Amino acid sequence: MVRHLQMIITGKVENTGFRFYALRGANLFHLTGEVSQQSDKVIIDAEGEDERLADFEAWCRKGPEGSEISAFTKHEKELVGYEDFRIL
């Protein structure tokens, strides 16, 4: 089943390459969506199959080298129908 998962990751995420890390993970797990950053938080919206989303969530919880995650929240959202995964 295809779902839309929004993840909000807070902590030391600025200047760590987190958005590019998320893009690499989304491509690895064949997901669509987008990632944006607002100072100390990264917001990731991803759509795909359950198993791939679970793998991507684990990937994002790890984060790139140099990042420090202090909070991680996730929410189910309505499907948007993204065509690709992009950095905003």
Long-range contacts (C-beta under 8 A, 24 or more apart in sequence): 1-49, 1-50, 2-47, 2-48, 2-49, 2-79, 3-47, 3-48, 3-49, 3-50, 3-53, 3-76, 3-79, 4-33, 4-45, 4-46, 4-47, 4-76, 4-77, 4-78, 4-79, 4-80, 5-45, 5-46, 5-47, 5-53, 5-57, 5-74, 5-75, 5-76, 5-77, 6-43, 6-44, 6-45, 6-46, 6-74, 6-75, 6-76, 6-77, 7-43, 7-44, 7-46, 7-57, 7-60, 7-72, 7-73, 7-74, 8-41, 8-42, 8-43, 8-44, 8-71, 8-72, 8-73, 8-74, 8-75, 9-41, 9-42, 9-43, 9-44, 9-60, 9-63, 9-69, 9-71, 9-72, 10-40, 10-41, 10-69, 10-70, 10-71, 10-72, 11-40, 11-67, 11-68, 11-69, 11-70, 11-71, 12-40, 12-66, 12-67, 12-68, 12-70, 13-37, 13-40, 13-41, 13-42, 13-63, 13-67, 13-69, 14-39, 14-40, 16-63, 16-64, 16-65, 16-66, 16-67, 17-64, 17-66, 18-42, 18-63, 18-64, 18-67, 19-87, 20-64, 20-87, 21-60, 21-63, 21-64, 21-67, 22-60, 22-87, 23-85, 23-86, 23-87, 25-56, 25-59, 25-60, 26-56, 26-85, 27-85, 28-59, 29-53, 29-55, 29-56, 29-59, 31-56, 31-85, 32-82, 32-83, 32-84, 32-85, 33-80, 33-82, 33-85, 34-82, 34-85, 34-86, 34-87, 34-88, 35-85, 35-86, 35-87, 35-88, 36-87, 36-88, 45-77, 45-80, 45-82, 46-85, 47-79, 47-80, 47-81, 47-82
